[in-house]
Amino acid sequence: MPPKKDTTDQAAAPRFGRVKNNLKMGIVGLPNVGKSSLFNLLGDSADAQAENYPFCTIDPNETRCSVPDKRYKNLCDIWKPPSKYPAYLHLVDIAGLIKGASEGAGLGNAFLSHIQAVDGVFHVVRAFDSKEVTHVEDTIDPERDLDTITSELCKKDLAYVLSQREAREKDVKKNPTMKLPPMFFTVMDRCQEMLENNKPLAKGYDWLPLEVEKINELIPGCITLKPMVYLINCSKKSFVMGGNKYLAKIKAWIDNHGGGLAIPFSIEFEEELKALRKAGDVDGEKALLDTLNGRGSILPRIVKCGYKQLRLMYYFTAGEKEVRCWTVACGGAGPPAAG
């Protein structure tokens, strides 16, 4: 299944969340689906613990990875400056969630709060069979796993929405001169109904710009408002062959739950490729890449996709002393990005 084309108009679409330059993507999923391994592959200096047992990651690890861009490379080749500064995507490796996480299972409340702190989500889904790599549910069922994560995120958001609503209504009771606007009830009622039906807030309704503003004001910490990219972790064999028995069902699930970007990739393949490059085995690297018939590593595509989903962009400055990419929020001006 090729990556689903993003048809969203980035400039016109309602923007939930923070509008800043220093945004982060969190890597989320069940235990043992490849989150920490992906984090280590992407990070420029990442060294997260990645083991074959649940909850090997507890505290979130953070790193950054440079955003691939031929234009930046060309500028560096032309100017050959002593200082080079690419654009970076900031990543957070978040511990695996399990069923019941929203009620505290598996340290779930702490892990969910880590997701609240990031600005976008890479949702890693396991789509490979392996006796060596255990699954927290003992069987491989990507649709069930997608349901589990979505349900836990919605339950966490529902508790947050209800608490924020209660706090606002208490303030009004204490001060008779205060009144909540009709928009408050419209937005909060709809959010509550959607979350009670396990519908993520960003996908289940076409929000008006004024409603987006009100949501950002009232419930900015909702996880299901964040942009999400589904990363489908396949076996090396199925990735090389370009087919996987789980992909059609995963695609159908995503389409039936508001749509979204889905990128099949293989931790197994990418780790082998990285090892060959680290060893300087040029022939081995070429032989491995030849099995993909020109497709190449998926990691650069994942990085670019995450950067775009955060609605970040950058511009270049170049000279004899340095070549630099300056990050700015889409729709923002250049000078503020440069300080």
CORMOQUI-V161896 format. One line per field, one symbol per residue. phi: phi as a letter, one per 40 degrees, with the letter a starting at -180 (. if undefined). psi: psi as a letter, one per 30 degrees, with the letter a starting at -180 (. if undefined). A space follows every 10 residues. Layout:
phi: ???
psi: ???
This chain:
phi: .cdccccccc cccdbcgcba cccbbccbic cgbhccccdc ccccbcaccb bcacgcbbcc cbaabcccac cccccccccf ccbbbccbbc bbcbdccbdg dcbhcgfdcc cccccdccba bcccbcbaca ccbcbcbgbc adcccccccc cccccccccc cccccccccc ccccbcccbc cdddcccccc ccccccbfbd ccbcacccdc ccccccccbc cccccccbbc bccbcddccc cgaacccccc ccccccbggi cbbcaaddcc cccccccccg cccccccccc ccfgcgccdd cccccccccc fbaabbbaac cabbcbcacd gcccddccg
psi: jlkkkjgkje efkkjlakil filkkkjlal khfgeeeeee eekfhkhkkj lhlkhfkdkk kkalkkjkje eeeeeeeefh lfkkjlkkkk kkjklkllkg efgfkhgeee eeeeefflfl kjjkkkhkkk fejlkfgflj ieeeeeeeee eeeeeeeeee eeeeeeeeee eeefjffkkk leeeeeeeee eeeeefghjk efffkjklee eeeeefeehf gkegfkkkkk jjjlleeeee fglkffeeee eeeeefhfll kkjkajeeee eeeeeeeefg ieeeeeeeef ffhfelkfee eeeeeeeeff hllllkkkaf elkkkkkkkk flleeeeg.
